[in-house]
Amino acid sequence: MINLTIDGKKVSVPAGSTILEAARKADVNVPTLCYMKGVNEIGACRICLIEVKGGRVLLAACVAPANEGMEVYTNSPKVREARKSNLELILSEHDRSCLTCVRNLNCELQAIARDLNIEELPFEGKRIEHEIDDLSPSIVRDNNKCILCRRCIGMCKNIQETAVIDAQNRGILTKIGCAFDASLDEIACVMCGQCINVCPTGALYEKDHINRVWDALSCPDTHVVVQTAPAVRVALGEEFGMPIGTSVTGQMVHALKRLGFDKVFDTNTAADITIMEEGTELIDRVRNNGTLPLFTSCSPGWVKYLESYHPEFIPNLSSCKSPHQKFGALIKSYYAEKAGIDPKNIYVVSVMPCSAKKYEIQRPEMSVDGLRDVDAVLTTRELARMIKTARLNWNSLCSCNDSDCICAFDNPFGEASGAGAIFGVTGGVTEAALRTVAELLTGKRAEDIEFTDTRGKDGIKEYTVRLPEITLKGAVVSGTANAKKMLEKIKNGEEYHFIEFMGCPGGCIMGGGQPIVDALAAAECDVFALRAKAIYGVDKSLPVRRSHENPFIKKLYEEIGEPGGDRAHQLFHTAYAAKEKYPAELHI
């Protein structure tokens, strides 16, 4: 252990700790901008400067090692002046249109400027006007608001290992960009949005679908249906000051009805359909010597990663559409017929924790009979903005969850099992599938349906389920870097039956469209654990916890035929194909 003093407080930390880590253990708040533990630890912004007694220069606390006997000062006049000057220099080159920025009041740069009492800017740097890259269907990049913290690079290169962005040029011309100076839309970006979640400013944000949804809601001849993913309900409350991991299903549904949606359905119902389809596909491949292992296809970021980086594994990918795409197809066919509505007059909106879903809905194959399955995707953040624009009082929204209350999903597309709910967390798809597949293979109803080996934050988890007919071996993978490792294991001869892949580390609850938690708050609590606990709480609270026991699912398949049948294939399945990493016209 290393013993040192920080602002008069004695603290002991393990050898190898930084001064920043020691300060946080001593409950001393040292400001940071570029630092994010495990993602970006490079000392670029110099906002975390501290003074060490006897030292010649100020040190960046995030990279400076703590040494035995150190006396550290984090609030000396010299430190305060240096931090303020450094921030003023950053702001001198920054597009300071804060009131119109998507991150206004949720911006780390803005918050530190307030804390350091920045009232005027003595420097006026040479501003380089950058063209906004808004060609991607999912992500907008505005380098005018970039402070070159490089967190996005750290996330893309070190965590996701796709490395499609990096710093370009030098000096004042430095910017974040893609190879060949291409747009994010022209390269092998998987649209996961993890770069958005770590950006401290408004330099990265999701492609906005809010206005197109308002337009649909205001059209009297359009029947607007909204569906909500399981991960949204355990994070939306954070946008209204509620603790991380608070389940707000009732308030969410009530708010959507107040916004004017004609029907509010639960994507969890479509997750149950996914289990029936992928489960049937798995059983068929196991029994008939099909291509194994079967890979899940629920995550559009993961699917795009596979198509771009490892197309040789496309035969392993389930032909299923993701749950919300299945639901869109069902709403514009089955539901339209039942409700007596022309499918052309139905507008389907998905509220998702994912920025890649915006890319997914515009894929040509995501349509049936010429009609696009889903017309717009709102992230959790965008839904919160709409609720605020409508001036709805969040605290007055009903949360009783009674089946006959205004805060309940509309039926029959609001009937979902607990298995559908856990789709929102890494390992959830696998656990939900095992609850059904194990019983279909054995013909017996299992007493214990919680497969805890699939749970947890680890990027790769393996499991084995022994059944009379077969021993199922599988894995749960989240994050594209871990996907790469798993695919290498398969190439090296490891055998599995079923593997769940999610593009985002931690799964949908940590998706690129979820509420942004600043670096300090993320360091002080386990966001994943809190949101995951809420998801599993939803599962346990429901009377039906197996997809195949959902009454609506039983009725649906009585009418459209068996899972994997002709009608199911028309609505719920598609085909995936290899994609180039870079278009030919960009090649040197």
Buried (B, 14 or more C-beta within 10 A) or exposed (E): EBBBBBBEBEBEBEEEBBBBBBBBBBEBEBBBBBBBBEBBBBBBBBBBBBBBEEBEEBBBBBBBBBBEEBBBBBEBEEBBEBBBBBBBBBBBBBBBEBEEBBBEEBBBBBBBBEEBEBEEBEEEBEEEEBEEBBBBBBBBBBBBBBBBBBBBBBBBBBBBBBEBBBEEEEEEEBBBBBBBEBBBBBBBBBBBBBBBBBBBBBBBBBBBBBEBBBEBBEEEEBBBBBBBBBBBBBBBBBBBEBEBBBBBBBBBBBBBBBBBBBBBBBBBBBBBBBBBBBBBBBBEBBEEEBEBBBBBBBBBBBBBBBBBBBBEBBEBBBBBBBBBBBBBBBBBBBBBEEEEBEBEEBBBBBBBBBBBBBBBBEBEEBBBEEBBBBBBBBBBBBBBBBBEEEEBEBEEBBBEBEEEEBBBBBEBBBBBBBBBBBBBBBBBBBBBBBBBBBBBBEEEEEEEBBBEBBBBBEBBBBBEBEBEEEEBBBBBBBBBBBBBBBBEBBEEEEEBBBBBBBBBBBBBBBBBBBBBBBBBEBBEEBBBBBBBBBBBBBBEEBEBBBBBBBEBBEEBBEEBEEBBEEBBBEBBBBEBEEBBEBEEEBEE
